[in-house]
Amino acid sequence: TFEKGKDYDVIINSETGEKEVVVLKDGRILANSRYTDGLHEAIELKDGGLPFDINAPIIDIKDDDYGLWYMDAVENPDKYDEKEVILRGYYAESIPGYHQTFIMARRAMVCCAADTSECGITVTGVKIQEMTKGNWYEVQGHLKTIPMENGGKTCVLYANRISNYHKPEDEFVTFN
């Protein structure tokens, strides 16, 4: 997690008067208006704040919040067990032997466009034959926590609705 004063700071834009987050390491300003207060809360993830309502009947994870949601779900999978969610991502890969299951992913940017990796979730209950690898989809369904071979747990999304989705302007997710 980022620490205020060490990794980032909040400044006031002299032209707009809005709060902006500046990354101290490289001076980059995270100036998406959706981030002004939301990102500040998200950076304080260690204090329990999330940029979405974990208790909502349907948790709608927006494009800008996917990285934070993913990080939280990996670290706290039981928190999401049986939660209804809406996620957006691209069809990254199929899983051999499973004809109704695929990996939906987003590209995560750690520091720069040259340093990316996929962060994905297993989605099941879909008609793979009607889908195209690389296309973007919006999936609504409930998450179920399942055990992994290494003794940990992971979330699987059991889809009840899937639709085409437009590739976001910024397809990369960050964890801050």
C-alpha positions as CSV (number, residue, x, y, z in Angstrom):
1,T,0.0,0.0,0.0
2,F,1.0,3.6,-0.6
3,E,1.8,5.8,2.3
4,K,0.9,9.5,2.1
5,G,4.1,11.7,2.3
6,K,6.3,8.8,1.3
7,D,4.8,7.4,-1.9
8,Y,2.2,10.1,-2.8
9,D,0.8,13.4,-1.8
10,V,-2.4,15.3,-2.4
11,I,-2.1,18.7,-4.0
12,I,-4.7,21.3,-5.1
13,N,-4.8,22.2,-8.8
14,S,-4.4,25.9,-9.0
15,E,-6.6,26.2,-12.1
16,T,-9.5,24.0,-11.0
17,G,-9.2,23.9,-7.2
18,E,-9.7,20.1,-7.3
19,K,-7.6,17.7,-5.3
20,E,-5.1,15.6,-7.3
21,V,-2.8,12.8,-6.2
22,V,0.9,13.1,-7.2
23,V,3.1,10.0,-7.2
24,L,6.3,11.2,-5.5
25,K,8.6,8.7,-7.2
26,D,8.1,10.1,-10.7
27,G,6.0,13.3,-10.2
28,R,3.1,11.8,-12.2
29,I,-0.3,13.4,-11.4
30,L,-3.2,11.0,-11.3
31,A,-5.7,13.5,-12.5
32,N,-8.8,11.6,-13.5
33,S,-11.6,13.4,-11.8
34,R,-13.1,10.1,-10.7
35,Y,-9.9,9.6,-8.7
36,T,-9.8,12.8,-6.8
37,D,-11.4,11.6,-3.6
38,G,-11.9,8.0,-4.7
39,L,-8.2,7.3,-5.3
40,H,-7.2,8.9,-2.0
41,E,-9.6,6.6,-0.2
42,A,-8.3,3.6,-2.3
43,I,-4.7,4.4,-1.4
44,E,-5.7,4.1,2.2
45,L,-6.8,0.5,1.5
46,K,-4.9,-0.7,4.5
47,D,-7.4,1.4,6.6
48,G,-10.3,-0.6,5.2
49,G,-11.6,1.9,2.6
50,L,-12.6,0.6,-0.8
51,P,-13.8,2.7,-3.8
52,F,-17.0,0.5,-4.0
53,D,-19.6,-0.7,-1.6
54,I,-18.8,-4.3,-0.5
55,N,-22.3,-4.6,1.0
56,A,-24.2,-3.5,-2.1
57,P,-26.7,-6.1,-3.5
58,I,-24.6,-6.0,-6.7
59,I,-21.0,-4.8,-6.5
60,D,-20.3,-3.0,-9.8
61,I,-16.5,-2.8,-10.2
62,K,-15.8,0.1,-12.5
63,D,-12.8,0.1,-14.9
64,D,-10.8,2.4,-12.7
65,D,-11.4,0.2,-9.6
66,Y,-10.6,-3.2,-11.1
67,G,-7.0,-3.3,-9.9
68,L,-7.9,-2.5,-6.3
69,W,-10.8,-5.0,-6.3
70,Y,-8.5,-7.7,-7.8
71,M,-5.8,-7.0,-5.1
72,D,-8.4,-7.1,-2.3
73,A,-10.1,-10.3,-3.7
74,V,-6.7,-12.1,-4.0
75,E,-5.8,-11.1,-0.4
76,N,-9.3,-11.6,1.1
77,P,-11.2,-14.1,-1.1
78,D,-13.7,-15.1,1.7
79,K,-14.9,-11.4,1.8
80,Y,-16.3,-11.9,-1.7
81,D,-17.8,-15.4,-1.2
82,E,-21.4,-15.4,-2.6
83,K,-21.3,-11.7,-3.5
84,E,-23.0,-10.6,-6.8
85,V,-20.6,-8.6,-8.9
86,I,-20.3,-7.0,-12.3
87,L,-16.8,-7.2,-13.8
88,R,-15.4,-6.1,-17.2
89,G,-12.4,-7.5,-19.0
90,Y,-11.2,-9.4,-22.0
91,Y,-11.3,-13.0,-22.9
92,A,-7.7,-13.9,-22.1
93,E,-7.7,-17.7,-22.5
94,S,-9.8,-20.8,-22.4
95,I,-9.2,-23.6,-19.9
96,P,-8.5,-27.0,-21.6
97,G,-11.2,-29.5,-20.8
98,Y,-13.7,-26.9,-19.6
99,H,-16.2,-25.9,-22.3
100,Q,-18.1,-23.3,-20.3
101,T,-15.2,-21.6,-18.6
102,F,-12.6,-19.0,-19.5
103,I,-10.1,-16.5,-17.9
104,M,-11.3,-12.9,-18.0
105,A,-8.4,-10.6,-17.5
106,R,-7.1,-7.0,-17.4
107,R,-3.6,-5.9,-18.1
108,A,-2.0,-4.5,-15.0
109,M,0.6,-1.8,-15.2
110,V,3.1,-1.9,-12.4
111,C,5.3,1.0,-13.4
112,C,5.1,1.6,-17.1
113,A,3.6,0.2,-20.3
114,A,6.6,-2.1,-20.7
115,D,6.0,-3.7,-17.3
116,T,2.6,-5.3,-17.5
117,S,1.0,-8.6,-16.6
118,E,-2.4,-10.1,-16.7
119,C,-4.6,-10.2,-13.6
120,G,-7.6,-12.5,-14.3
121,I,-10.4,-14.4,-12.8
122,T,-11.9,-17.7,-13.8
123,V,-15.5,-17.2,-15.2
124,T,-17.7,-20.2,-15.6
125,G,-21.3,-20.8,-16.9
126,V,-20.7,-19.2,-20.4
127,K,-21.0,-20.3,-24.0
128,I,-17.4,-20.2,-25.1
129,Q,-18.3,-21.1,-28.6
130,E,-20.2,-17.7,-28.9
131,M,-17.2,-15.7,-27.6
132,T,-14.0,-14.5,-29.3
133,K,-10.6,-14.5,-27.6
134,G,-9.4,-11.0,-27.1
135,N,-12.8,-9.4,-27.1
136,W,-14.1,-7.4,-24.1
137,Y,-17.0,-8.5,-22.1
138,E,-19.1,-7.4,-19.1
139,V,-20.0,-10.3,-16.8
140,Q,-22.5,-10.3,-13.9
141,G,-22.7,-13.2,-11.6
142,H,-21.9,-14.4,-8.1
143,L,-18.4,-15.1,-6.7
144,K,-17.7,-18.4,-5.0
145,T,-14.5,-19.0,-3.0
146,I,-12.9,-22.3,-3.8
147,P,-9.8,-24.0,-2.4
148,M,-6.5,-24.1,-4.4
149,E,-3.9,-26.9,-4.4
150,N,-1.4,-24.8,-2.5
151,G,-3.8,-24.5,0.5
152,G,-5.0,-21.0,-0.3
153,K,-8.3,-19.9,-1.8
154,T,-9.4,-18.1,-4.9
155,C,-12.7,-16.7,-6.3
156,V,-14.5,-18.0,-9.3
157,L,-17.2,-16.0,-11.0
158,Y,-20.4,-18.0,-11.9
159,A,-21.9,-15.9,-14.7
160,N,-25.6,-15.3,-15.0
161,R,-25.3,-12.5,-17.6
162,I,-22.6,-11.7,-20.2
163,S,-22.5,-9.0,-22.8
164,N,-20.1,-7.4,-25.2
165,Y,-18.2,-4.4,-23.7
166,H,-16.2,-1.7,-25.3
167,K,-12.5,-1.7,-24.6
168,P,-11.9,1.1,-22.1
169,E,-9.9,4.2,-23.3
170,D,-7.2,3.2,-20.7
171,E,-7.2,-0.6,-20.7
172,F,-4.5,-0.8,-18.1
173,V,-5.3,-1.1,-14.4
174,T,-3.1,0.0,-11.6
175,F,-3.1,-1.0,-7.9
176,N,-3.3,2.5,-6.5
